Amino acid sequence: MASTYSPLSQSIGSTSSSLIERVRSHDQDAWRRLVRLYGPLVAHWLKRADLQSADAADVLQDVFQAVAQGIDKFHKDQPGGTFRGWLRGITRFKIADHFRRRGVEPAGAGGSDAARWLEQVPDVEDDSSGDDEDALRQLRLRAFELVEAEFEPQTWRLFWGMAAEGRSAQEVAERFGATAAAVRMAKSRVMRRLRQEFEDLTDEA
């Protein structure tokens, strides 16, 4: 059961190049995909930091401007080097900058040293909380959605039944009139495409 690649897949470049690598090469479509993927997660972190809607919108722009300027500095092979962790660090700095500009420095902190500010900013992520688990689940779903259009509907249904719904290959095969081998093939093809597109992003998502 072969996958069918749409014009979208042609516009995003070689499948051997990950999303982050294409962002580094100034691919505007890749940049839009990255913002679509991670924008809601950053917005979730900003909401947890108690920013008002208007302020959160400004800080969100600041975060992605910093990402655009610093993407070459992100290296996955560094200890703890996940893209989500790197993005979280940028978000915390920008939250601190926001409060500093608003003149709400805690008493005794003194100066504008970034380290002092970060001590006053709570961690913007706690994966153990229900809200954060939901935000990360939505992140995964957005990654799936970005790739879904590249495959035939039947291929996607077989993949989804096994990978997302947790059904066995035989159960999915009986449900959609396919063979168990075709189901496993569909899952393998889609997962390979997801890894190609999001190799820097999905390990921790």
C-alpha positions in Angstrom: 0.0 0.0 0.0 2.0 2.9 -1.2 1.8 6.4 0.2 0.9 9.3 -2.0 2.8 12.5 -1.5 0.9 15.7 -2.1 2.2 19.0 -3.5 2.7 19.9 0.2 5.4 17.3 0.6 7.2 18.7 -2.5 7.1 22.2 -1.0 8.8 21.1 2.2 12.0 19.8 0.6 13.9 16.6 0.8 12.6 14.1 3.3 16.2 13.5 4.3 16.2 17.0 5.8 14.4 17.6 9.1 12.2 20.5 9.8 14.8 22.2 12.0 17.5 21.8 9.3 15.2 23.5 6.8 14.4 26.3 9.2 18.2 26.8 9.5 18.4 27.1 5.7 15.7 29.9 5.8 12.9 27.7 4.3 9.8 29.9 5.0 7.4 26.9 4.8 9.4 25.0 7.3 9.4 28.1 9.6 5.6 28.3 9.4 5.3 24.6 10.2 7.5 25.0 13.2 5.5 28.0 14.5 2.2 26.1 13.9 3.6 23.1 15.8 5.1 24.9 18.8 3.2 28.2 19.0 0.4 26.7 21.0 2.8 25.1 23.4 4.6 28.3 24.0 1.2 30.1 24.5 0.4 27.4 27.1 3.6 28.1 29.0 2.9 31.9 28.9 -0.6 31.3 30.3 0.9 29.3 33.1 3.2 32.3 33.9 0.0 34.4 34.4 0.6 36.7 31.5 -2.3 38.7 30.2 -3.5 38.0 26.7 -2.0 41.1 25.1 1.3 40.7 27.0 1.4 37.0 26.1 1.0 37.8 22.4 4.0 40.2 22.6 6.2 37.7 24.5 5.2 34.9 22.0 6.6 37.1 19.2 9.7 37.7 21.2 10.2 34.0 21.8 10.0 33.1 18.1 12.1 36.0 17.1 14.8 34.6 19.4 14.3 31.1 18.0 14.8 32.5 14.5 18.0 34.3 15.5 19.4 31.5 17.6 18.3 28.3 15.8 21.9 27.6 14.7 22.9 27.4 18.3 20.5 24.5 19.1 22.3 21.2 19.0 20.4 18.0 19.8 23.5 16.1 20.7 24.2 18.2 23.7 23.2 16.8 27.2 19.5 17.4 27.5 19.5 18.9 24.1 15.9 18.5 23.1 14.3 21.2 21.0 11.4 21.5 23.5 13.8 22.0 26.4 15.7 24.7 24.4 12.5 26.4 23.5 11.4 26.3 27.2 14.6 28.0 28.2 14.1 30.8 25.7 10.5 31.2 26.9 11.6 31.6 30.5 14.2 34.3 29.6 11.6 36.2 27.6 9.1 36.0 30.5 11.8 37.4 32.8 12.6 40.2 30.2 8.9 41.1 30.1 8.6 41.5 33.9 11.8 43.4 34.0 10.6 45.9 31.4 7.3 46.3 33.3 9.3 47.3 36.3 8.1 44.6 38.6 11.4 43.4 39.9 11.1 41.6 43.2 12.4 43.5 46.2 16.1 43.0 46.8 16.9 41.5 43.4 18.7 44.6 42.2 19.9 45.3 38.7 18.8 43.6 35.5 20.9 40.5 35.7 19.1 37.7 33.8 20.0 35.1 36.3 18.3 37.1 39.1 15.2 37.4 37.0 15.1 33.7 36.2 15.1 32.9 39.9 11.8 34.8 40.1 10.2 33.0 37.1 8.6 29.7 37.9 9.4 26.8 35.6 7.0 27.1 32.7 6.6 23.4 32.3 5.8 20.5 34.6 5.2 17.4 32.6 3.5 15.7 35.6 0.6 18.1 35.5 -2.6 17.2 33.6 -2.6 20.5 31.8 1.0 20.0 30.5 0.3 16.4 29.5 -2.7 17.7 27.5 -0.5 20.4 25.9 2.1 17.8 24.9 -0.6 15.5 23.5 -1.9 18.3 21.4 1.7 18.9 20.2 1.9 15.3 19.0 -1.5 15.6 17.3 -0.3 18.7 15.4 2.7 16.8 14.2 0.5 14.1 12.9 -1.8 16.6 11.2 1.1 18.2 9.4 2.0 14.9 7.8 -1.5 13.4 7.3 -2.2 15.1 4.0 0.8 13.4 2.4 -0.7 10.0 2.6 -3.7 8.2 1.0 -6.7 8.2 3.4 -6.6 4.4 3.7 -2.9 4.4 4.6 -3.6 7.0 7.3 -6.5 5.0 8.7 -4.4 1.9 9.0 -1.6 3.8 10.7 -4.0 5.6 13.0 -5.8 2.5 14.1 -2.6 0.8 15.2 -0.4 3.7 16.3 -2.9 6.1 17.9 -5.8 3.8 18.9 -3.6 1.0 20.1 -5.4 -1.7 18.2 -3.6 -4.8 16.9 -2.6 -5.1 13.3 -5.2 -7.9 12.9 -8.0 -5.8 14.5 -7.2 -2.9 12.2 -7.0 -5.2 9.2 -10.4 -6.7 9.9 -11.9 -3.2 10.5 -10.7 -1.8 7.2 -10.6 -4.8 4.9 -6.9 -5.0 4.7 -4.2 -7.5 5.7 -2.2 -7.4 8.9 0.9 -7.0 6.8 -0.6 -4.0 5.1 -1.4 -2.4 8.4 2.1 -2.9 9.7 3.5 -1.5 6.5 1.3 1.6 6.7 2.4 2.2 10.3 6.0 1.8 9.3 5.7 4.2 6.4 4.0 6.9 8.3 6.3 6.6 11.3 9.3 6.8 9.1 7.9 10.0 7.5 7.2 11.5 10.9 10.8 10.8 12.0 12.1 12.3 8.8 10.1 15.5 9.2 10.5 15.9 13.0 13.7 14.0 13.9 14.8 16.9 16.1 11.4 17.4 17.7 9.5 14.2 18.3 11.9 12.3 20.5 10.7 14.1 23.6 7.2 14.9 22.5 
